[in-house]
Amino acid sequence: MYNLINMVLAISDSAKVALAVFLVIIAIVVFVLFMLFLKFFRLWLQAKLSRADVKFSELIGMWLRKVDTRTIVLSKITGIQAGLTLTTRDLESHYLAGGRVPNVVRALVAANRANIVLTLKTATAIDLAGRDILEAVQTSVKPKVIDCPDPAKSRGTIDAVAQDGIQLKAKARVTVRMNMDRLVGGATEETIIARVGEGIVTTIGSAITYKSVLENPDNISKSVLSKGLDAGTAFEILSIDIADVDVGENVGAKLQAAQAEADMRRAKAEAEKRRAMAFAREQEMRALVVENESKVPLAMADAFRKGNLGVMDYYRMKNIMADTGMRDSIAKPKEKE
């Protein structure tokens, strides 16, 4: 002991400083490791007891990569306890890609319990595509009812006109089940609603009379369901039920009345055109008469100069004209006072 003290005293001052710095660094490292141990010990112990096999190094790596370690560990524990084969790297990579890890794991557990074939790769792809994978699995297990049309995006009814001109307003409820094989790239609910609405309009429009639709509304369901409207969508249509059918306006009568009004206006326009043409023709003829009458005095003067017309002939013509005017005045009926 005495010799050790002498050796320490014999060390130079610079060596003492280096040794002190080294000891401080070791103390800091030990302190940091101890704090990390305290930080992740609970999660590591929870994973260890659940046979999730999450290493301390993986926890520290996730912490450095700014990954929510608690989310990853709890999701892996949930999957392992449900009998799934999951790795920490797969869950972490999906988290870093912006996916919802808890949703994916719960969807895989639900699919496994329902005997639905769903791999981790497919589930993560669906989740990254923006689809709710958990809701998709739940819909495949428990069918979903869709209102057609969507009350939040339309006036609430599908309007169509039968061949007799009567308008019908219908509402339908479509029961669908998620088709996991067509979920990636399949059309959404909006496509189902649009196709069902189109089918209802076509079926009502092909009806001879509106009464046949009111008597057998199930004919609409059968006709629409037989068209295979779920092709290319992420759903499988189980049934189409007509919830309500109401009688609307007499569209045929309104169209006929509008057509009659249009025909009447066209006829009035044609009559006005013919009247205007007749008036113009009358004015032309009057102008022609006035023009010819203006030539009579010139013709008489020319006849006087050439000796073809005598004075007695002129007076005789004037007498005839006066006699004719008198007879015309006598023949006219008297105007009422």
C-alpha positions in Angstrom: 0.0 0.0 0.0 2.8 2.3 0.8 4.5 1.5 -2.5 1.2 2.3 -4.5 0.9 5.7 -2.8 4.5 6.4 -3.8 3.8 5.5 -7.4 0.8 7.8 -7.6 2.8 10.6 -6.1 5.5 10.0 -8.6 3.2 10.5 -11.6 3.6 13.9 -13.3 1.0 16.6 -13.3 0.1 16.1 -17.0 -0.4 12.4 -16.5 -2.7 13.2 -13.6 -4.8 15.5 -15.8 -5.1 12.9 -18.5 -6.0 10.2 -16.0 -8.7 12.5 -14.5 -10.2 13.2 -18.0 -10.2 9.5 -18.8 -12.0 8.7 -15.6 -14.6 11.5 -16.2 -15.3 10.1 -19.7 -15.7 6.6 -18.3 -18.0 7.9 -15.7 -20.1 9.8 -18.3 -20.3 6.7 -20.5 -21.3 4.6 -17.5 -23.9 7.1 -16.5 -25.4 7.3 -20.0 -25.5 3.6 -20.3 -27.1 3.4 -16.9 -29.8 6.0 -17.9 -30.5 4.1 -21.1 -30.8 0.9 -19.1 -33.3 2.6 -16.9 -35.1 4.1 -19.9 -35.5 0.9 -21.8 -35.4 -1.7 -19.0 -39.1 -1.9 -18.6 -39.8 -2.3 -22.3 -37.0 -4.8 -22.7 -38.3 -6.8 -19.7 -41.9 -6.7 -21.0 -40.8 -8.0 -24.4 -38.5 -10.6 -22.8 -41.3 -12.0 -20.6 -43.7 -12.0 -23.7 -41.1 -13.9 -25.8 -41.0 -10.9 -28.2 -37.2 -11.0 -28.4 -36.4 -7.3 -28.5 -32.7 -6.6 -27.8 -31.3 -3.7 -25.9 -29.2 -2.8 -29.0 -32.4 -2.6 -31.1 -34.1 -0.4 -28.6 -31.1 2.0 -28.5 -31.0 1.9 -32.4 -34.7 2.8 -32.6 -34.2 5.6 -30.1 -31.3 7.0 -32.2 -33.4 6.7 -35.4 -36.3 8.6 -33.7 -38.6 5.6 -33.8 -41.3 5.3 -31.2 -39.9 2.3 -29.3 -43.0 1.8 -27.2 -45.2 1.5 -30.3 -42.9 -1.0 -31.9 -42.5 -3.1 -28.8 -46.1 -3.2 -27.9 -47.2 -4.0 -31.4 -44.7 -6.8 -31.6 -45.8 -8.2 -28.3 -49.4 -8.1 -29.6 -48.5 -10.0 -32.7 -46.3 -12.6 -31.0 -49.0 -13.3 -28.4 -51.5 -13.8 -31.2 -49.2 -16.4 -32.9 -47.9 -14.2 -35.7 -44.3 -14.2 -36.9 -43.0 -10.6 -36.8 -39.6 -9.1 -36.7 -38.6 -5.8 -35.1 -36.9 -4.7 -38.4 -40.1 -5.1 -40.4 -42.2 -3.1 -37.9 -39.5 -0.4 -37.7 -39.2 -0.1 -41.4 -42.9 0.3 -41.8 -43.0 2.9 -39.1 -40.2 4.9 -40.8 -42.1 4.7 -44.1 -45.0 6.5 -42.4 -47.2 3.5 -41.8 -49.6 2.9 -38.9 -47.9 -0.1 -37.2 -50.6 -0.7 -34.5 -53.3 -0.8 -37.2 -51.4 -3.2 -39.3 -50.7 -5.6 -36.4 -54.3 -5.5 -35.2 -55.5 -6.2 -38.8 -53.1 -9.2 -39.0 -54.4 -10.5 -35.7 -58.0 -10.1 -36.8 -57.3 -11.8 -40.2 -55.5 -14.7 -38.5 -58.4 -15.3 -36.1 -60.9 -15.1 -39.0 -58.8 -17.5 -41.2 -58.3 -14.8 -43.8 -55.1 -15.0 -45.8 -53.3 -11.7 -45.2 -49.5 -11.4 -45.3 -47.5 -8.7 -43.6 -46.2 -7.4 -47.0 -49.8 -7.1 -48.3 -51.0 -5.4 -45.1 -48.2 -2.8 -45.1 -48.7 -2.1 -48.8 -52.5 -1.5 -48.2 -51.7 0.7 -45.2 -49.1 2.8 -47.1 -51.6 3.2 -49.9 -53.9 5.1 -47.5 -56.5 2.4 -47.0 -57.6 1.5 -43.5 -56.4 -2.1 -43.3 -58.1 -2.8 -40.0 -61.4 -1.5 -41.2 -61.0 -3.6 -44.4 -60.5 -6.8 -42.3 -63.4 -5.9 -40.1 -65.6 -5.4 -43.2 -64.6 -8.7 -44.6 -65.7 -10.4 -41.4 -68.7 -8.2 -40.7 -70.5 -7.0 -43.9 -71.1 -3.3 -44.2 -74.3 -1.5 -45.3 -73.9 1.5 -47.7 -76.7 4.0 -48.4 -77.3 4.7 -52.0 -77.3 7.5 -52.7 -75.0 8.9 -50.0 -77.2 11.3 -47.9 -74.2 13.5 -47.1 -73.3 14.1 -50.7 -76.6 14.2 -52.6 -80.2 15.1 -52.3 -81.1 11.7 -50.8 -83.0 10.0 -53.6 -82.3 8.5 -57.0 -84.7 10.0 -59.5 -85.7 8.2 -62.6 -88.7 8.3 -65.0 -90.7 5.3 -66.3 -91.8 5.1 -69.9 -95.3 6.5 -69.0 -93.6 9.7 -67.9 -94.1 9.3 -64.1 -91.0 10.2 -62.0 -90.0 7.8 -59.2 -87.7 8.5 -56.3 -85.9 5.5 -54.9 -83.5 4.8 -52.0 -81.4 1.6 -51.8 -79.2 0.0 -49.2 -76.2 -2.1 -50.5 -74.7 -4.7 -48.3 -71.0 -5.3 -49.2 -68.2 -7.4 -47.9 -64.5 -6.5 -48.4 -62.7 -8.6 -50.9 -59.1 -8.8 -49.7 -57.8 -10.1 -53.0 -59.0 -7.0 -54.8 -58.3 -4.5 -52.1 -55.0 -3.3 -53.7 -56.1 -1.3 -56.7 -59.8 -1.9 -56.2 -62.4 0.9 -56.5 -63.9 2.4 -53.4 -67.4 2.9 -52.0 -68.1 5.8 -54.4 -67.9 3.5 -57.4 -70.3 1.1 -55.8 -72.8 3.9 -55.1 -72.5 5.3 -58.6 -72.9 1.9 -60.3 -75.9 1.0 -58.2 -77.5 4.4 -58.9 -77.0 3.9 -62.6 -78.5 0.5 -62.5 -81.6 1.7 -60.6 -82.1 4.5 -63.1 -81.8 2.1 -66.0 -84.2 -0.4 -64.5 -86.9 2.2 -63.7 -86.5 3.8 -67.1 -87.1 0.5 -68.9 -90.4 -0.1 -66.9 -93.5 0.3 -69.1 -95.4 2.0 -66.2 -94.6 3.2 -62.8 -97.2 0.9 -61.3 -95.1 -2.2 -62.1 -92.2 -0.7 -60.2 -94.3 0.1 -57.2 -95.9 -3.4 -57.2 -92.6 -5.3 -57.5 -89.6 -3.2 -56.2 -87.6 -6.4 -55.8 -87.4 -6.5 -59.6 -85.0 -3.5 -59.3 -82.8 -5.4 -56.8 -82.7 -8.5 -59.0 -81.9 -6.6 -62.1 -79.2 -4.4 -60.6 -77.6 -7.3 -58.7 -77.4 -9.4 -61.9 -75.2 -6.8 -63.6 -72.1 -7.7 -61.6 -71.5 -4.2 -60.4 -68.7 -5.2 -58.0 -66.3 -6.0 -60.8 -63.1 -4.1 -60.4 -63.9 -2.9 -56.9 -62.6 -3.8 -53.5 -66.0 -5.1 -52.4 -68.3 -8.0 -53.0 -72.0 -7.0 -53.2 -74.1 -9.4 -51.1 -77.5 -7.8 -51.6 -79.2 -4.7 -52.8 -82.4 -3.7 -51.0 -84.8 -1.0 -52.1 -85.5 0.9 -48.9 -88.1 3.3 -50.3 -89.9 4.2 -53.6 -91.9 7.4 -53.9 -93.9 8.8 -56.8 -92.6 12.2 -58.0 -93.8 14.6 -60.7 -95.5 13.8 -64.0 -92.5 14.6 -66.0 -94.1 13.3 -69.3 -97.1 15.7 -68.9 -94.7 18.6 -68.2 -92.7 17.8 -71.2 -95.8 17.6 -73.4 -97.1 20.9 -72.1 -93.7 22.5 -72.7 -93.7 21.0 -76.3 -97.2 22.3 -76.9 -96.2 25.8 -75.7 -93.1 25.7 -77.9 -95.2 24.6 -80.9 -97.7 27.4 -80.2 -95.0 30.0 -80.1 -93.5 28.7 -83.3 -97.0 28.8 -85.0 -97.5 32.4 -83.8 -94.1 33.3 -85.2 -94.9 31.8 -88.6 -98.3 33.6 -88.7 -96.6 36.9 -87.8 -94.1 36.3 -90.5 -96.9 35.6 -93.1 -98.8 38.7 -91.9 -95.8 40.9 -92.3 -95.1 39.5 -95.8 -98.8 40.2 -96.8 -98.6 43.7 -95.4 -95.4 44.3 -97.3 -97.0 43.0 -100.5 -100.1 45.2 -100.0 -97.8 48.2 -99.6 -96.0 47.3 -102.8 -99.3 47.0 -104.7 -100.5 50.4 -103.3 -97.3 52.0 -104.4 -97.7 50.5 -107.8 -101.3 51.8 -108.1 -100.3 55.3 -107.0 -97.5 55.1 -109.6 -99.9 54.1 -112.4 -102.5 56.7 -111.3 -99.8 59.4 -111.5 -99.3 58.5 -115.2 -103.0 59.0 -116.2 -102.8 62.9 -116.4 -99.7 62.6 -118.6 -101.4 60.1 -120.9 -104.5 62.3 -121.2 -102.3 65.3 -122.0 -100.5 63.4 -124.6 -103.9 62.2 -126.1 -105.1 65.8 -126.3 -101.9 66.9 -128.2 -102.2 64.0 -130.7 -106.0 64.6 -131.2 -106.9 61.1 -129.9 -109.1 62.6 -127.2 -111.6 65.4 -127.6 -113.1 67.8 -125.1 -116.5 66.1 -125.2 -114.9 62.8 -124.6 -113.1 64.2 -121.5 -116.3 65.7 -120.1 -118.2 62.4 -120.7 -115.4 60.5 -118.8 -115.7 63.0 -115.9 -119.5 62.6 -115.8 -119.1 58.8 -115.7 -116.6 59.1 -112.8 -118.9 61.5 -110.9 -121.8 59.1 -111.4 -119.8 56.2 -110.2 -118.7 58.1 -107.1 -122.3 59.0 -106.3 -123.4 55.4 -106.6 -120.6 54.2 -104.4 -121.5 56.8 -101.7 -125.2 55.7 -101.9 -124.3 52.0 -101.7 -122.2 52.4 -98.5 -124.0 51.7 -95.3 -124.6 54.7 -93.0 -122.3 54.9 -90.0 -124.0 54.6 -86.6 -123.9 57.8 -84.5 
